[in-house]
Amino acid sequence: MKKVGITGGIGSGKTTVCKVFELLGAPVFYADDESKKLLFNDADIKRKILEAFGDAVLSASGFVDRMLLSSVVFNNKEKLEQLNAILHPAVGHRFEQWVEEKKQHPYILKEAAILFESGAYKQVDMVITVTAPVSLKIQRAMKRDNITMEQVEQRILNQMSDEDKMARSQFVVHNDEQHLLIPQILKIHSELIS
């Protein structure tokens, strides 16, 4: 079984590309979704978050509030690294367990916005980067997340550039509304199952 990472900056369309791969029968592990589950359900993760960031990141009902946590870390590189040091090893461990459950498939995908930055690329055999023009990424992310242009731009600054990601990837999907998406994905799928 081939383990394939899929990455791209905010608003690049990674999720859309992953949904097409899922329609083709490829299981997809969504790293961000897994980190949300860990924040919500894992007592050890919650304890570490509270030790690092204090009660200010808790909701009224006593859960770690992702929006409050985001507001603390996204403008502070040191705090973002601190959060990543808590979450990424746990997500990586969960991914390894998940892979064991999917061994019958010719390949699986691990979707992660910061695949390279987090070191998660070390868990996969090859990488697909989804890319789009910055203006389109900003437009998509503002609409999807209901956030400001400045908030999107700040997140883009915290991520590796598309050029750097593409240089380290075996495949690139151009999700720029100029290239047809499905043929690009079908070509990669064919190579992965051959």
N, C-alpha and C positions, 0 to 999 in steps of 0.2 A: 504494500500500500504506500502510495506517495502522500506525503504531508505537504500541503501547499499553503503558504501564507498569502493573504490578500490584504493590501493596505492602500492608503491614499489619504490625502488631507481631508479636513472637514468640508463637506459639501461636494466631494468628488463623485459621489454616487456608488460607493462601495456596497451599500446594502442592496441597491437595485441590481448590481452585477451579481451579488451573492444569491439573490432570489432566482435569477435565471439559472445559475449553477444548480440550485436546489431543484428546480423543475427538471433538470437533466439527470437528477438522481444523486447528486453529490451532497453529502452531509456537510453542514457549515456550523462551526463553533464560533459564536459571537462573543469575543472577549469582553466588550463593554457590557453586554447583558449579564455575563457571568460576574463581572465586578459589581454590578448593581445588586445581584442576588447575594453576593458575599457581604456587601455593606448592610443589607437588610436582615440576613439570616444567620450570619456567623458571629457568635459572641466574642471569639478571640479577635477577629478583625475589628469589631466595634470597640473593644477595649483598647486596642492599639491606636485607633483613630482618636479616641477620647484622650488618651495619654499625650498624643502628638498635638491635637488641635483644640482640646478643651470642650466644655459643654456648649459653647457657642454654635457648634455645628449640629446640635440636636433639634429635632422638631418638637412641637408641643406634646406630641404623643410619645416622645422618648426614642425615636429612631434617628439614625444619621440622615440628615437632610442633604441630598446631593446638591441642591442649589446653593445652600449655605456653604457647604464644603467647597463647591466650585468657586464661589466668590472669594474664598480665602486663598485658594491655591493658584488660580489662573493668572493672577498678576504678580505672583511671587515664585520665581523659579526654584528657590530652595525648598519652599513648602510643597511645591508640586513634586519635586524629587522625593521628599519625605513620604508623601502619599503613595507615589508609585512604588517605593521600597516596601510599603505595607501590602499593597494590592497585587502587584505583578507576580511575586512568587506564588501566592495563593491561586491566582488565575492560571498560572503555568502548571501547577500541580493538578488542578481540575481538568485542564486540557489533556494531560497525559492519561488520566483516568478515562476521559471521554474517548480518546483515540483507541484504547483497548476495546471499547464497546463497538467500534466501527470497523474492525479489521477486515470484514468481508467486502468492503468497498475498494475499488481500484485506486481511489484517491479521496482525500477529505480536504476541506478548507478551514483555515483559522483566520477569521476576519479580525483585524486590529488596526486602529488608526495609527498607533505608534508602535508598530511591529518592530522596526529597527531601533527606535529610541529606547524601548523597554528591554531589548535583548531577546524578545520572543522569537525573532527570526532564527535563533539557534535551535528552536524546536521543530523547524520545518526544513524540507529538502529543497524547496524552490519558492519563489515569490512572484505574485502578480501585483503590479501597481496600477491603480485606477487613477487617471489624471483628468483634469479639466482646467480651463482658464480660471484665474483668480477671480475675475468679475462674476463668472458663473457660480463658482463655489460660494462666494459671498451672498449672492442672490438666493441660492438654494438654502443655505444654512439659516439666513435671516427668516425665510418663509417657514422652514421646517421647525426651527427651534424658537421662533418668535423672539429673536434677540436683535440687538442693534448691529450696525455695520462695524462699529468700533469693537464690540465683543467678538465678532467673527474674526476681524483682523488680528486681535490679540491672540486668539487661539491659533491662527495660521502662523503667527510669529513663534509660537511654542512648539511647532511641528517642523520636522525635517522638510526641506523643499522637495517638490516633485522631481526635479532634476536629479537630486541625490538618491531618491528612492528608485527612480528608473534605472540609474547606473548600477544599482545593486540587485536588480530584479531580472528574472528570466523572461517574464512576459509583461506587456503593457497594454492596458485597455484605455482607449481614448474616449472618454464620456463627455464630449465637447459639443454635442448636437450638430456636428459636422460629419463624423464617422458613424456608420450604422453599428449599433451596439451588439446585436444578436450574432452577426457573422464573426465578430472578433471573439466572442465568448465560445461559439461553436468550434472555432479553429483551435483555441486553447484546450477545450474539452477533448477534442479528437487527439491532440498530442498527449494529453495526460492519460487517456485510456489505452493508447497504443503501446 
